[in-house]
Amino acid sequence: MNRNNRSHVNDAWNVSVIALVVVLAGLLYAFGAAMSGDSLRLTESVRGAEVFDTRNLP
């Protein structure tokens, strides 16, 4: 494999890793928002989710 092909393979790996990091960051954000209860609409949008709003209970 010549040097030029190796550069293309390295570029492909770099793009793949960056895309994976972006996807994982998005999932972490969505999971954190759902667990914190900041947005009921986000929790309700999850299919089959049960929403218990306990913020105003005595």
Rosetta blueprint (number, residue, H / E / L):
1 M L
2 N L
3 R H
4 N H
5 N H
6 R H
7 S H
8 H H
9 V H
10 N H
11 D H
12 A H
13 W H
14 N H
15 V H
16 S H
17 V H
18 I H
19 A H
20 L H
21 V H
22 V H
23 V H
24 L H
25 A H
26 G H
27 L H
28 L H
29 Y H
30 A H
31 F H
32 G H
33 A H
34 A H
35 M H
36 S H
37 G L
38 D L
39 S L
40 L H
41 R H
42 L H
43 T H
44 E H
45 S H
46 V L
47 R L
48 G L
49 A L
50 E L
51 V L
52 F L
53 D L
54 T L
55 R L
56 N L
57 L L
58 P L
